[in-house]
Amino acid sequence: MPRTSRSEHYRREVSRVEGFSDAVFAFGITLLVVSLEVPKTFGELAAAIRGFPAFAVCFALLFQVWWRHYKFFRNYDLEDGTVIALTGLLLFVVLFYVYPLKFLWSIFFSQFAGRRITDDVLRLDQVPALFEIYGLGVAAVFGILAAMYGHAYRHRADLELTPIETVDTRVDVYRNLAISGIGLLSVATAVVMSGLAPRAVGIAGYIYFLIGIAEWVLGDYNGRLRRRLNTTDTSPV
């Protein structure tokens, strides 16, 4: 791989891969609302407003994936075959992930709106499969992001990353791997609970609260490494 000069370390122009990725993410967000028509009555408007919390959460989750992907291209002027292949795979998974994402959160918020979930919408025996599909989507999306950041970390010498940038890249790998692992843990929980206590399978959803803990722990770890580097002025191991 050709060596990248330090002055070209940060991406300044949007590449064709980035432009295509942004279009796919925009299409994914469109899929979240494509089934909604312009309200013709106040009752329809009220029904649309009731669906807003689910849309807001789905939008925030997709934005988080987009932000991590965007940050990768802004921080690393790296667009080789591996990055292009991983980006294509990520976009493919994201487009599929939109459907269980919207369905799960719509079901979740419908309970607070007092709407009864009928068997033709979701049966109790189907709940574990829903969590499994959703968890596998989470694991795949953030696993691919971890692979992208890991690829940049392996090329840290070619990219001429500073010690602090190297630490940040390594921690970003850990962050994405942590969320991917939490998704797999939720899948495992859904599988186990479906056999032991089907009515308690919702515990698989609470597993995702671990994301906040993981982000806090890794953020603190990253801060300590940065302070150590600023103090000792040495390269990380």
GIHUSUL-V280061 format. One record per backbone hydrogen bond with DSSP energy under -1.0 kcal/mol. NH is the residue of the N-H (numbers start at 0). CO is the residue of the C=O. E is the energy in kcal/mol with one decimal. If there is no record, write none. Layout:
nh co e
NH CO E
NH CO E
This chain:
nh co e
3 157 -1.9
7 4 -1.5
8 5 -1.6
10 73 -1.2
18 14 -2.5
19 15 -2.5
20 16 -2.3
21 17 -2.8
22 18 -1.8
23 19 -2.1
24 20 -2.6
25 21 -2.3
26 22 -2.1
27 23 -2.4
28 24 -2.1
29 25 -2.0
30 26 -2.0
32 29 -1.3
33 29 -1.3
35 32 -2.1
44 40 -2.0
45 41 -2.7
46 42 -2.0
47 43 -2.1
48 44 -2.3
49 45 -1.8
51 48 -1.5
54 50 -1.7
55 51 -2.9
56 52 -2.2
57 53 -2.3
58 54 -2.8
59 55 -2.3
60 56 -2.4
61 57 -2.4
62 58 -2.6
63 59 -1.9
64 60 -1.6
65 61 -2.7
66 62 -2.9
67 63 -1.9
68 64 -2.0
69 65 -3.1
70 66 -2.8
71 67 -1.4
72 68 -1.6
73 69 -2.0
74 70 -2.2
75 71 -2.0
76 8 -1.0
77 75 -2.2
83 79 -2.3
84 80 -2.5
85 81 -2.6
86 82 -2.3
87 83 -2.4
88 84 -2.2
89 85 -2.5
90 86 -2.6
91 87 -1.9
92 88 -2.2
93 89 -2.6
94 90 -2.1
95 91 -1.4
96 92 -2.9
97 93 -1.4
100 96 -2.0
101 97 -2.6
102 98 -2.4
103 99 -2.6
104 100 -1.9
105 101 -1.9
106 102 -2.1
107 103 -2.2
108 104 -2.2
109 105 -1.5
112 108 -1.1
114 109 -2.1
120 117 -1.4
121 117 -2.3
125 122 -1.5
129 125 -1.8
130 126 -2.2
131 127 -2.2
132 128 -2.6
133 129 -2.4
134 130 -2.8
135 131 -2.4
136 132 -1.8
137 133 -2.2
138 134 -2.6
139 135 -2.3
140 136 -2.6
141 137 -2.3
142 138 -1.7
143 139 -2.2
144 140 -1.8
145 141 -2.0
146 142 -1.9
147 143 -2.0
148 144 -2.4
149 145 -2.4
150 146 -1.9
151 147 -1.9
152 148 -2.2
153 149 -2.0
154 150 -1.1
155 152 -1.5
158 154 -2.3
160 155 -2.3
165 161 -2.5
166 162 -2.1
167 163 -2.5
168 164 -2.3
169 165 -2.3
170 166 -2.6
171 167 -2.1
172 168 -1.6
173 169 -1.9
174 170 -2.7
175 171 -2.1
176 172 -2.4
177 173 -2.5
178 174 -1.8
179 175 -2.2
180 176 -2.8
181 177 -2.2
182 178 -2.1
183 179 -1.8
184 180 -2.3
185 181 -2.2
186 182 -1.9
187 183 -2.5
188 184 -2.4
189 185 -2.4
190 186 -2.2
191 187 -2.4
192 188 -2.9
193 189 -1.8
195 191 -1.8
196 192 -2.1
199 196 -2.2
200 197 -1.3
202 199 -1.9
203 200 -2.1
204 201 -1.7
207 204 -1.3
208 205 -1.7
209 206 -2.0
210 207 -1.5
213 209 -2.8
214 210 -2.7
215 211 -2.0
216 212 -2.7
217 213 -2.6
218 214 -2.1
219 215 -2.3
220 216 -2.4
221 217 -2.6
222 218 -2.1
223 219 -2.2
224 220 -2.2
225 221 -2.3
226 222 -2.4
227 223 -2.2
228 224 -2.3
229 225 -2.4
230 226 -1.6
231 227 -2.9
232 228 -2.8
